């Protein structure tokens, strides 16, 4: 393979993202034989069947980066979002993501451990913010949505965890108007407010 073709492949990743599908490579003129040659040359790494990354990119990507690149509609949520926002002392054993019920998840690399929550589109859309980690774009629920999610899921993840997240939220950057709006949209105002009143009293 010529240096020009290798450069074209590298530029394709710069344009399309850290992880791209085989269909994108084919559309750019790289057949299966070309892809295999790029792998043998140490230019590409096959993450899973049909998904590829540049070897040089992998040093700057962790499991969460790879996951969100492979599943661009995934929103980092619950414990993973709480850790990002410094709202919990719990270290997640898996990456928590939320998806709309209509979205499917591809088979992921074996070393990526993920817990998937699926919700209706109206709930999925509340509180998404775009951030960059290690230069890689990622969707994550903001602080207020994260607090609300812990109270939505309090019976599964524990009321103590939900209260800890709220307490940490109240001691840091907060937007109580936004929190109230989200609580109403997610129909947990009656659950959240008694805990909130304890902290503001």
PyMOL commands that place a pseudoatom at each C-alpha (Angstrom):
pseudoatom trace, name=CA, resn=UNK, resi=1, chain=A, elem=C, hetatm=0, pos=[0.000, 0.000, 0.000]
pseudoatom trace, name=CA, resn=UNK, resi=2, chain=A, elem=C, hetatm=0, pos=[1.318, 3.414, -0.959]
pseudoatom trace, name=CA, resn=UNK, resi=3, chain=A, elem=C, hetatm=0, pos=[2.079, 6.192, 1.525]
pseudoatom trace, name=CA, resn=UNK, resi=4, chain=A, elem=C, hetatm=0, pos=[-0.619, 8.243, -0.168]
pseudoatom trace, name=CA, resn=UNK, resi=5, chain=A, elem=C, hetatm=0, pos=[-3.277, 5.565, 0.570]
pseudoatom trace, name=CA, resn=UNK, resi=6, chain=A, elem=C, hetatm=0, pos=[-2.114, 5.296, 4.188]
pseudoatom trace, name=CA, resn=UNK, resi=7, chain=A, elem=C, hetatm=0, pos=[-2.359, 9.077, 4.558]
pseudoatom trace, name=CA, resn=UNK, resi=8, chain=A, elem=C, hetatm=0, pos=[-5.862, 8.972, 3.063]
pseudoatom trace, name=CA, resn=UNK, resi=9, chain=A, elem=C, hetatm=0, pos=[-6.911, 6.372, 5.656]
pseudoatom trace, name=CA, resn=UNK, resi=10, chain=A, elem=C, hetatm=0, pos=[-5.479, 8.451, 8.529]
pseudoatom trace, name=CA, resn=UNK, resi=11, chain=A, elem=C, hetatm=0, pos=[-7.225, 11.594, 7.265]
pseudoatom trace, name=CA, resn=UNK, resi=12, chain=A, elem=C, hetatm=0, pos=[-10.500, 9.662, 7.073]
pseudoatom trace, name=CA, resn=UNK, resi=13, chain=A, elem=C, hetatm=0, pos=[-10.362, 9.055, 10.829]
pseudoatom trace, name=CA, resn=UNK, resi=14, chain=A, elem=C, hetatm=0, pos=[-9.542, 12.714, 11.447]
pseudoatom trace, name=CA, resn=UNK, resi=15, chain=A, elem=C, hetatm=0, pos=[-12.669, 13.628, 9.527]
pseudoatom trace, name=CA, resn=UNK, resi=16, chain=A, elem=C, hetatm=0, pos=[-15.090, 10.910, 10.666]
pseudoatom trace, name=CA, resn=UNK, resi=17, chain=A, elem=C, hetatm=0, pos=[-14.017, 10.293, 14.272]
pseudoatom trace, name=CA, resn=UNK, resi=18, chain=A, elem=C, hetatm=0, pos=[-11.887, 8.077, 16.498]
pseudoatom trace, name=CA, resn=UNK, resi=19, chain=A, elem=C, hetatm=0, pos=[-13.857, 4.918, 15.670]
pseudoatom trace, name=CA, resn=UNK, resi=20, chain=A, elem=C, hetatm=0, pos=[-15.413, 4.267, 12.278]
pseudoatom trace, name=CA, resn=UNK, resi=21, chain=A, elem=C, hetatm=0, pos=[-17.353, 1.434, 10.722]
pseudoatom trace, name=CA, resn=UNK, resi=22, chain=A, elem=C, hetatm=0, pos=[-16.257, -0.762, 7.852]
pseudoatom trace, name=CA, resn=UNK, resi=23, chain=A, elem=C, hetatm=0, pos=[-19.018, 0.730, 5.685]
pseudoatom trace, name=CA, resn=UNK, resi=24, chain=A, elem=C, hetatm=0, pos=[-17.324, 4.155, 5.982]
pseudoatom trace, name=CA, resn=UNK, resi=25, chain=A, elem=C, hetatm=0, pos=[-13.997, 2.644, 4.939]
pseudoatom trace, name=CA, resn=UNK, resi=26, chain=A, elem=C, hetatm=0, pos=[-15.630, 0.927, 1.969]
pseudoatom trace, name=CA, resn=UNK, resi=27, chain=A, elem=C, hetatm=0, pos=[-17.381, 4.151, 0.902]
pseudoatom trace, name=CA, resn=UNK, resi=28, chain=A, elem=C, hetatm=0, pos=[-13.974, 5.887, 0.983]
pseudoatom trace, name=CA, resn=UNK, resi=29, chain=A, elem=C, hetatm=0, pos=[-12.548, 3.236, -1.342]
pseudoatom trace, name=CA, resn=UNK, resi=30, chain=A, elem=C, hetatm=0, pos=[-10.934, 0.812, 1.126]
pseudoatom trace, name=CA, resn=UNK, resi=31, chain=A, elem=C, hetatm=0, pos=[-12.017, -2.766, 0.466]
pseudoatom trace, name=CA, resn=UNK, resi=32, chain=A, elem=C, hetatm=0, pos=[-11.637, -5.630, 2.931]
pseudoatom trace, name=CA, resn=UNK, resi=33, chain=A, elem=C, hetatm=0, pos=[-8.185, -6.471, 1.567]
pseudoatom trace, name=CA, resn=UNK, resi=34, chain=A, elem=C, hetatm=0, pos=[-7.056, -2.863, 2.084]
pseudoatom trace, name=CA, resn=UNK, resi=35, chain=A, elem=C, hetatm=0, pos=[-8.367, -2.867, 5.646]
pseudoatom trace, name=CA, resn=UNK, resi=36, chain=A, elem=C, hetatm=0, pos=[-6.535, -6.100, 6.463]
pseudoatom trace, name=CA, resn=UNK, resi=37, chain=A, elem=C, hetatm=0, pos=[-3.328, -4.667, 5.029]
pseudoatom trace, name=CA, resn=UNK, resi=38, chain=A, elem=C, hetatm=0, pos=[-3.701, -1.528, 7.177]
pseudoatom trace, name=CA, resn=UNK, resi=39, chain=A, elem=C, hetatm=0, pos=[-4.132, -3.778, 10.219]
pseudoatom trace, name=CA, resn=UNK, resi=40, chain=A, elem=C, hetatm=0, pos=[-1.013, -5.799, 9.314]
pseudoatom trace, name=CA, resn=UNK, resi=41, chain=A, elem=C, hetatm=0, pos=[0.947, -2.555, 8.877]
pseudoatom trace, name=CA, resn=UNK, resi=42, chain=A, elem=C, hetatm=0, pos=[-0.067, -1.499, 12.396]
pseudoatom trace, name=CA, resn=UNK, resi=43, chain=A, elem=C, hetatm=0, pos=[-2.068, 1.490, 11.165]
pseudoatom trace, name=CA, resn=UNK, resi=44, chain=A, elem=C, hetatm=0, pos=[-5.537, 0.196, 12.116]
pseudoatom trace, name=CA, resn=UNK, resi=45, chain=A, elem=C, hetatm=0, pos=[-6.882, -1.818, 15.018]
pseudoatom trace, name=CA, resn=UNK, resi=46, chain=A, elem=C, hetatm=0, pos=[-10.068, -3.884, 14.720]
pseudoatom trace, name=CA, resn=UNK, resi=47, chain=A, elem=C, hetatm=0, pos=[-12.053, -3.206, 17.910]
pseudoatom trace, name=CA, resn=UNK, resi=48, chain=A, elem=C, hetatm=0, pos=[-14.870, -5.552, 16.997]
pseudoatom trace, name=CA, resn=UNK, resi=49, chain=A, elem=C, hetatm=0, pos=[-16.154, -6.878, 13.721]
pseudoatom trace, name=CA, resn=UNK, resi=50, chain=A, elem=C, hetatm=0, pos=[-17.026, -3.875, 11.590]
pseudoatom trace, name=CA, resn=UNK, resi=51, chain=A, elem=C, hetatm=0, pos=[-15.441, -1.241, 13.892]
pseudoatom trace, name=CA, resn=UNK, resi=52, chain=A, elem=C, hetatm=0, pos=[-11.936, 0.165, 13.535]
pseudoatom trace, name=CA, resn=UNK, resi=53, chain=A, elem=C, hetatm=0, pos=[-9.662, 2.759, 15.109]
pseudoatom trace, name=CA, resn=UNK, resi=54, chain=A, elem=C, hetatm=0, pos=[-6.211, 4.087, 14.387]
pseudoatom trace, name=CA, resn=UNK, resi=55, chain=A, elem=C, hetatm=0, pos=[-3.629, 2.362, 16.591]
pseudoatom trace, name=CA, resn=UNK, resi=56, chain=A, elem=C, hetatm=0, pos=[-2.175, 5.789, 17.385]
pseudoatom trace, name=CA, resn=UNK, resi=57, chain=A, elem=C, hetatm=0, pos=[-5.574, 6.969, 18.725]
pseudoatom trace, name=CA, resn=UNK, resi=58, chain=A, elem=C, hetatm=0, pos=[-5.939, 4.143, 21.227]
pseudoatom trace, name=CA, resn=UNK, resi=59, chain=A, elem=C, hetatm=0, pos=[-3.296, 5.601, 23.567]
pseudoatom trace, name=CA, resn=UNK, resi=60, chain=A, elem=C, hetatm=0, pos=[-5.579, 8.612, 24.105]
pseudoatom trace, name=CA, resn=UNK, resi=61, chain=A, elem=C, hetatm=0, pos=[-8.808, 6.620, 24.525]
pseudoatom trace, name=CA, resn=UNK, resi=62, chain=A, elem=C, hetatm=0, pos=[-10.193, 4.780, 27.529]
pseudoatom trace, name=CA, resn=UNK, resi=63, chain=A, elem=C, hetatm=0, pos=[-13.109, 2.316, 27.561]
pseudoatom trace, name=CA, resn=UNK, resi=64, chain=A, elem=C, hetatm=0, pos=[-15.631, 5.124, 27.891]
pseudoatom trace, name=CA, resn=UNK, resi=65, chain=A, elem=C, hetatm=0, pos=[-14.201, 6.950, 24.873]
pseudoatom trace, name=CA, resn=UNK, resi=66, chain=A, elem=C, hetatm=0, pos=[-14.351, 3.795, 22.755]
pseudoatom trace, name=CA, resn=UNK, resi=67, chain=A, elem=C, hetatm=0, pos=[-17.893, 3.037, 23.932]
pseudoatom trace, name=CA, resn=UNK, resi=68, chain=A, elem=C, hetatm=0, pos=[-19.256, 6.475, 23.111]
pseudoatom trace, name=CA, resn=UNK, resi=69, chain=A, elem=C, hetatm=0, pos=[-17.467, 6.453, 19.742]
pseudoatom trace, name=CA, resn=UNK, resi=70, chain=A, elem=C, hetatm=0, pos=[-19.050, 3.099, 18.863]
pseudoatom trace, name=CA, resn=UNK, resi=71, chain=A, elem=C, hetatm=0, pos=[-22.459, 4.126, 20.225]
pseudoatom trace, name=CA, resn=UNK, resi=72, chain=A, elem=C, hetatm=0, pos=[-22.705, 7.869, 19.467]
pseudoatom trace, name=CA, resn=UNK, resi=73, chain=A, elem=C, hetatm=0, pos=[-26.278, 8.114, 20.817]
pseudoatom trace, name=CA, resn=UNK, resi=74, chain=A, elem=C, hetatm=0, pos=[-25.204, 6.771, 24.224]
pseudoatom trace, name=CA, resn=UNK, resi=75, chain=A, elem=C, hetatm=0, pos=[-25.459, 9.274, 27.069]
pseudoatom trace, name=CA, resn=UNK, resi=76, chain=A, elem=C, hetatm=0, pos=[-23.221, 8.699, 30.091]
pseudoatom trace, name=CA, resn=UNK, resi=77, chain=A, elem=C, hetatm=0, pos=[-25.576, 8.498, 33.066]
pseudoatom trace, name=CA, resn=UNK, resi=78, chain=A, elem=C, hetatm=0, pos=[-26.148, 7.534, 36.705]
pseudoatom trace, name=CA, resn=UNK, resi=79, chain=A, elem=C, hetatm=0, pos=[-22.980, 6.481, 38.582]
pseudoatom trace, name=CA, resn=UNK, resi=80, chain=A, elem=C, hetatm=0, pos=[-20.697, 7.233, 35.617]
pseudoatom trace, name=CA, resn=UNK, resi=81, chain=A, elem=C, hetatm=0, pos=[-22.183, 10.730, 35.245]
pseudoatom trace, name=CA, resn=UNK, resi=82, chain=A, elem=C, hetatm=0, pos=[-22.139, 11.252, 39.028]
pseudoatom trace, name=CA, resn=UNK, resi=83, chain=A, elem=C, hetatm=0, pos=[-18.438, 10.363, 39.124]
pseudoatom trace, name=CA, resn=UNK, resi=84, chain=A, elem=C, hetatm=0, pos=[-17.712, 12.773, 36.258]
pseudoatom trace, name=CA, resn=UNK, resi=85, chain=A, elem=C, hetatm=0, pos=[-19.543, 15.593, 38.097]
pseudoatom trace, name=CA, resn=UNK, resi=86, chain=A, elem=C, hetatm=0, pos=[-17.927, 14.725, 41.484]
pseudoatom trace, name=CA, resn=UNK, resi=87, chain=A, elem=C, hetatm=0, pos=[-21.301, 13.881, 42.999]
pseudoatom trace, name=CA, resn=UNK, resi=88, chain=A, elem=C, hetatm=0, pos=[-20.473, 10.441, 44.402]
pseudoatom trace, name=CA, resn=UNK, resi=89, chain=A, elem=C, hetatm=0, pos=[-17.696, 8.545, 46.141]
pseudoatom trace, name=CA, resn=UNK, resi=90, chain=A, elem=C, hetatm=0, pos=[-18.827, 5.300, 44.494]
pseudoatom trace, name=CA, resn=UNK, resi=91, chain=A, elem=C, hetatm=0, pos=[-16.496, 4.013, 41.785]
pseudoatom trace, name=CA, resn=UNK, resi=92, chain=A, elem=C, hetatm=0, pos=[-18.654, 2.456, 39.050]
pseudoatom trace, name=CA, resn=UNK, resi=93, chain=A, elem=C, hetatm=0, pos=[-17.840, -1.144, 38.132]
pseudoatom trace, name=CA, resn=UNK, resi=94, chain=A, elem=C, hetatm=0, pos=[-19.478, -0.635, 34.730]
pseudoatom trace, name=CA, resn=UNK, resi=95, chain=A, elem=C, hetatm=0, pos=[-20.062, 2.323, 32.454]
pseudoatom trace, name=CA, resn=UNK, resi=96, chain=A, elem=C, hetatm=0, pos=[-23.685, 3.457, 32.825]
pseudoatom trace, name=CA, resn=UNK, resi=97, chain=A, elem=C, hetatm=0, pos=[-25.287, 4.688, 29.607]
pseudoatom trace, name=CA, resn=UNK, resi=98, chain=A, elem=C, hetatm=0, pos=[-28.810, 5.671, 28.651]
pseudoatom trace, name=CA, resn=UNK, resi=99, chain=A, elem=C, hetatm=0, pos=[-30.320, 5.234, 25.205]
pseudoatom trace, name=CA, resn=UNK, resi=100, chain=A, elem=C, hetatm=0, pos=[-33.670, 5.858, 23.599]
pseudoatom trace, name=CA, resn=UNK, resi=101, chain=A, elem=C, hetatm=0, pos=[-35.729, 2.648, 23.477]
pseudoatom trace, name=CA, resn=UNK, resi=102, chain=A, elem=C, hetatm=0, pos=[-35.495, 2.698, 19.673]
pseudoatom trace, name=CA, resn=UNK, resi=103, chain=A, elem=C, hetatm=0, pos=[-31.689, 2.467, 19.582]
pseudoatom trace, name=CA, resn=UNK, resi=104, chain=A, elem=C, hetatm=0, pos=[-29.718, -0.755, 19.538]
pseudoatom trace, name=CA, resn=UNK, resi=105, chain=A, elem=C, hetatm=0, pos=[-26.210, -1.367, 20.809]
pseudoatom trace, name=CA, resn=UNK, resi=106, chain=A, elem=C, hetatm=0, pos=[-23.612, -3.160, 18.657]
pseudoatom trace, name=CA, resn=UNK, resi=107, chain=A, elem=C, hetatm=0, pos=[-21.541, -5.988, 20.078]
pseudoatom trace, name=CA, resn=UNK, resi=108, chain=A, elem=C, hetatm=0, pos=[-18.833, -4.233, 22.060]
pseudoatom trace, name=CA, resn=UNK, resi=109, chain=A, elem=C, hetatm=0, pos=[-15.227, -5.279, 22.766]
pseudoatom trace, name=CA, resn=UNK, resi=110, chain=A, elem=C, hetatm=0, pos=[-15.022, -7.862, 25.562]
pseudoatom trace, name=CA, resn=UNK, resi=111, chain=A, elem=C, hetatm=0, pos=[-13.078, -5.555, 27.875]
pseudoatom trace, name=CA, resn=UNK, resi=112, chain=A, elem=C, hetatm=0, pos=[-15.786, -2.857, 27.876]
pseudoatom trace, name=CA, resn=UNK, resi=113, chain=A, elem=C, hetatm=0, pos=[-18.256, -3.440, 30.700]
pseudoatom trace, name=CA, resn=UNK, resi=114, chain=A, elem=C, hetatm=0, pos=[-21.450, -1.470, 30.321]
pseudoatom trace, name=CA, resn=UNK, resi=115, chain=A, elem=C, hetatm=0, pos=[-24.886, -1.213, 31.926]
pseudoatom trace, name=CA, resn=UNK, resi=116, chain=A, elem=C, hetatm=0, pos=[-27.557, 0.040, 29.539]
pseudoatom trace, name=CA, resn=UNK, resi=117, chain=A, elem=C, hetatm=0, pos=[-30.740, 1.873, 30.495]
pseudoatom trace, name=CA, resn=UNK, resi=118, chain=A, elem=C, hetatm=0, pos=[-33.390, 2.440, 27.833]
pseudoatom trace, name=CA, resn=UNK, resi=119, chain=A, elem=C, hetatm=0, pos=[-36.001, 5.157, 28.176]
pseudoatom trace, name=CA, resn=UNK, resi=120, chain=A, elem=C, hetatm=0, pos=[-38.652, 6.816, 26.039]
pseudoatom trace, name=CA, resn=UNK, resi=121, chain=A, elem=C, hetatm=0, pos=[-37.381, 9.671, 23.821]
pseudoatom trace, name=CA, resn=UNK, resi=122, chain=A, elem=C, hetatm=0, pos=[-39.021, 12.383, 25.973]
pseudoatom trace, name=CA, resn=UNK, resi=123, chain=A, elem=C, hetatm=0, pos=[-37.001, 11.268, 29.015]
pseudoatom trace, name=CA, resn=UNK, resi=124, chain=A, elem=C, hetatm=0, pos=[-33.843, 10.493, 27.024]
pseudoatom trace, name=CA, resn=UNK, resi=125, chain=A, elem=C, hetatm=0, pos=[-33.531, 14.079, 25.774]
pseudoatom trace, name=CA, resn=UNK, resi=126, chain=A, elem=C, hetatm=0, pos=[-33.664, 15.870, 29.144]
pseudoatom trace, name=CA, resn=UNK, resi=127, chain=A, elem=C, hetatm=0, pos=[-30.341, 17.311, 30.316]
pseudoatom trace, name=CA, resn=UNK, resi=128, chain=A, elem=C, hetatm=0, pos=[-27.908, 16.065, 27.651]
pseudoatom trace, name=CA, resn=UNK, resi=129, chain=A, elem=C, hetatm=0, pos=[-24.675, 18.037, 27.460]
pseudoatom trace, name=CA, resn=UNK, resi=130, chain=A, elem=C, hetatm=0, pos=[-21.744, 17.605, 25.093]
pseudoatom trace, name=CA, resn=UNK, resi=131, chain=A, elem=C, hetatm=0, pos=[-18.269, 17.380, 26.606]
pseudoatom trace, name=CA, resn=UNK, resi=132, chain=A, elem=C, hetatm=0, pos=[-14.794, 16.372, 25.484]
pseudoatom trace, name=CA, resn=UNK, resi=133, chain=A, elem=C, hetatm=0, pos=[-12.645, 13.809, 27.281]
pseudoatom trace, name=CA, resn=UNK, resi=134, chain=A, elem=C, hetatm=0, pos=[-9.098, 13.347, 26.037]
pseudoatom trace, name=CA, resn=UNK, resi=135, chain=A, elem=C, hetatm=0, pos=[-10.167, 15.300, 22.960]
pseudoatom trace, name=CA, resn=UNK, resi=136, chain=A, elem=C, hetatm=0, pos=[-12.980, 12.834, 22.218]
pseudoatom trace, name=CA, resn=UNK, resi=137, chain=A, elem=C, hetatm=0, pos=[-16.606, 14.087, 22.077]
pseudoatom trace, name=CA, resn=UNK, resi=138, chain=A, elem=C, hetatm=0, pos=[-19.064, 12.498, 24.496]
pseudoatom trace, name=CA, resn=UNK, resi=139, chain=A, elem=C, hetatm=0, pos=[-22.671, 12.981, 25.591]
pseudoatom trace, name=CA, resn=UNK, resi=140, chain=A, elem=C, hetatm=0, pos=[-23.368, 13.030, 29.319]
pseudoatom trace, name=CA, resn=UNK, resi=141, chain=A, elem=C, hetatm=0, pos=[-26.288, 14.041, 31.489]
pseudoatom trace, name=CA, resn=UNK, resi=142, chain=A, elem=C, hetatm=0, pos=[-25.680, 17.308, 33.331]
pseudoatom trace, name=CA, resn=UNK, resi=143, chain=A, elem=C, hetatm=0, pos=[-25.581, 17.670, 37.108]
pseudoatom trace, name=CA, resn=UNK, resi=144, chain=A, elem=C, hetatm=0, pos=[-29.295, 18.348, 37.526]
pseudoatom trace, name=CA, resn=UNK, resi=145, chain=A, elem=C, hetatm=0, pos=[-30.378, 15.426, 35.360]
pseudoatom trace, name=CA, resn=UNK, resi=146, chain=A, elem=C, hetatm=0, pos=[-27.966, 13.153, 37.226]
pseudoatom trace, name=CA, resn=UNK, resi=147, chain=A, elem=C, hetatm=0, pos=[-29.512, 14.107, 40.565]
pseudoatom trace, name=CA, resn=UNK, resi=148, chain=A, elem=C, hetatm=0, pos=[-32.994, 13.442, 39.170]
pseudoatom trace, name=CA, resn=UNK, resi=149, chain=A, elem=C, hetatm=0, pos=[-31.944, 10.068, 37.766]
pseudoatom trace, name=CA, resn=UNK, resi=150, chain=A, elem=C, hetatm=0, pos=[-30.720, 8.928, 41.163]
pseudoatom trace, name=CA, resn=UNK, resi=151, chain=A, elem=C, hetatm=0, pos=[-34.127, 9.732, 42.638]
pseudoatom trace, name=CA, resn=UNK, resi=152, chain=A, elem=C, hetatm=0, pos=[-35.929, 8.122, 39.699]
pseudoatom trace, name=CA, resn=UNK, resi=153, chain=A, elem=C, hetatm=0, pos=[-33.900, 4.945, 40.287]
pseudoatom trace, name=CA, resn=UNK, resi=154, chain=A, elem=C, hetatm=0, pos=[-33.694, 5.221, 44.092]
pseudoatom trace, name=CA, resn=UNK, resi=155, chain=A, elem=C, hetatm=0, pos=[-35.413, 1.875, 44.753]
pseudoatom trace, name=CA, resn=UNK, resi=156, chain=A, elem=C, hetatm=0, pos=[-32.884, 0.043, 42.577]
pseudoatom trace, name=CA, resn=UNK, resi=157, chain=A, elem=C, hetatm=0, pos=[-29.677, 1.857, 43.458]
pseudoatom trace, name=CA, resn=UNK, resi=158, chain=A, elem=C, hetatm=0, pos=[-30.468, 2.842, 47.042]
pseudoatom trace, name=CA, resn=UNK, resi=159, chain=A, elem=C, hetatm=0, pos=[-31.918, 5.918, 48.714]
pseudoatom trace, name=CA, resn=UNK, resi=160, chain=A, elem=C, hetatm=0, pos=[-28.612, 6.522, 50.534]
pseudoatom trace, name=CA, resn=UNK, resi=161, chain=A, elem=C, hetatm=0, pos=[-26.801, 6.863, 47.190]
pseudoatom trace, name=CA, resn=UNK, resi=162, chain=A, elem=C, hetatm=0, pos=[-29.472, 9.257, 45.920]
pseudoatom trace, name=CA, resn=UNK, resi=163, chain=A, elem=C, hetatm=0, pos=[-29.220, 11.416, 49.040]
pseudoatom trace, name=CA, resn=UNK, resi=164, chain=A, elem=C, hetatm=0, pos=[-25.409, 11.478, 48.847]
pseudoatom trace, name=CA, resn=UNK, resi=165, chain=A, elem=C, hetatm=0, pos=[-25.603, 12.716, 45.235]
pseudoatom trace, name=CA, resn=UNK, resi=166, chain=A, elem=C, hetatm=0, pos=[-28.116, 15.419, 46.177]
pseudoatom trace, name=CA, resn=UNK, resi=167, chain=A, elem=C, hetatm=0, pos=[-26.033, 16.515, 49.191]
pseudoatom trace, name=CA, resn=UNK, resi=168, chain=A, elem=C, hetatm=0, pos=[-22.894, 16.807, 47.053]
pseudoatom trace, name=CA, resn=UNK, resi=169, chain=A, elem=C, hetatm=0, pos=[-24.857, 18.679, 44.394]
pseudoatom trace, name=CA, resn=UNK, resi=170, chain=A, elem=C, hetatm=0, pos=[-26.129, 21.186, 46.964]
pseudoatom trace, name=CA, resn=UNK, resi=171, chain=A, elem=C, hetatm=0, pos=[-22.616, 21.824, 48.292]
pseudoatom trace, name=CA, resn=UNK, resi=172, chain=A, elem=C, hetatm=0, pos=[-21.257, 22.666, 44.836]
pseudoatom trace, name=CA, resn=UNK, resi=173, chain=A, elem=C, hetatm=0, pos=[-22.406, 24.415, 41.676]
pseudoatom trace, name=CA, resn=UNK, resi=174, chain=A, elem=C, hetatm=0, pos=[-26.189, 24.270, 41.576]
pseudoatom trace, name=CA, resn=UNK, resi=175, chain=A, elem=C, hetatm=0, pos=[-29.145, 25.551, 39.589]
pseudoatom trace, name=CA, resn=UNK, resi=176, chain=A, elem=C, hetatm=0, pos=[-32.278, 24.916, 41.616]
pseudoatom trace, name=CA, resn=UNK, resi=177, chain=A, elem=C, hetatm=0, pos=[-34.580, 26.302, 38.937]
pseudoatom trace, name=CA, resn=UNK, resi=178, chain=A, elem=C, hetatm=0, pos=[-33.221, 23.841, 36.387]
pseudoatom trace, name=CA, resn=UNK, resi=179, chain=A, elem=C, hetatm=0, pos=[-33.353, 21.027, 38.960]
pseudoatom trace, name=CA, resn=UNK, resi=180, chain=A, elem=C, hetatm=0, pos=[-37.016, 21.847, 39.618]
pseudoatom trace, name=CA, resn=UNK, resi=181, chain=A, elem=C, hetatm=0, pos=[-37.817, 21.912, 35.884]
pseudoatom trace, name=CA, resn=UNK, resi=182, chain=A, elem=C, hetatm=0, pos=[-36.163, 18.534, 35.348]
pseudoatom trace, name=CA, resn=UNK, resi=183, chain=A, elem=C, hetatm=0, pos=[-37.891, 17.035, 38.395]
pseudoatom trace, name=CA, resn=UNK, resi=184, chain=A, elem=C, hetatm=0, pos=[-41.235, 18.104, 36.977]
pseudoatom trace, name=CA, resn=UNK, resi=185, chain=A, elem=C, hetatm=0, pos=[-40.445, 16.767, 33.489]
pseudoatom trace, name=CA, resn=UNK, resi=186, chain=A, elem=C, hetatm=0, pos=[-39.298, 13.451, 34.969]
pseudoatom trace, name=CA, resn=UNK, resi=187, chain=A, elem=C, hetatm=0, pos=[-42.248, 13.330, 37.382]
pseudoatom trace, name=CA, resn=UNK, resi=188, chain=A, elem=C, hetatm=0, pos=[-40.217, 13.002, 40.580]
pseudoatom trace, name=CA, resn=UNK, resi=189, chain=A, elem=C, hetatm=0, pos=[-40.884, 16.408, 42.146]
pseudoatom trace, name=CA, resn=UNK, resi=190, chain=A, elem=C, hetatm=0, pos=[-42.891, 14.897, 45.000]
pseudoatom trace, name=CA, resn=UNK, resi=191, chain=A, elem=C, hetatm=0, pos=[-40.073, 12.445, 45.756]
pseudoatom trace, name=CA, resn=UNK, resi=192, chain=A, elem=C, hetatm=0, pos=[-37.172, 14.896, 45.494]
pseudoatom trace, name=CA, resn=UNK, resi=193, chain=A, elem=C, hetatm=0, pos=[-38.569, 17.892, 47.363]
pseudoatom trace, name=CA, resn=UNK, resi=194, chain=A, elem=C, hetatm=0, pos=[-38.736, 16.392, 50.893]
pseudoatom trace, name=CA, resn=UNK, resi=195, chain=A, elem=C, hetatm=0, pos=[-35.004, 15.552, 50.660]
pseudoatom trace, name=CA, resn=UNK, resi=196, chain=A, elem=C, hetatm=0, pos=[-34.262, 18.982, 49.200]
pseudoatom trace, name=CA, resn=UNK, resi=197, chain=A, elem=C, hetatm=0, pos=[-36.122, 20.726, 52.019]
pseudoatom trace, name=CA, resn=UNK, resi=198, chain=A, elem=C, hetatm=0, pos=[-33.962, 18.917, 54.588]
pseudoatom trace, name=CA, resn=UNK, resi=199, chain=A, elem=C, hetatm=0, pos=[-30.800, 20.334, 52.989]
pseudoatom trace, name=CA, resn=UNK, resi=200, chain=A, elem=C, hetatm=0, pos=[-32.023, 23.908, 52.536]
pseudoatom trace, name=CA, resn=UNK, resi=201, chain=A, elem=C, hetatm=0, pos=[-33.688, 24.170, 55.954]
for i in range(1, 201): cmd.bond("trace and resi %d" % i, "trace and resi %d" % (i + 1))
show_as sticks, trace
zoom trace
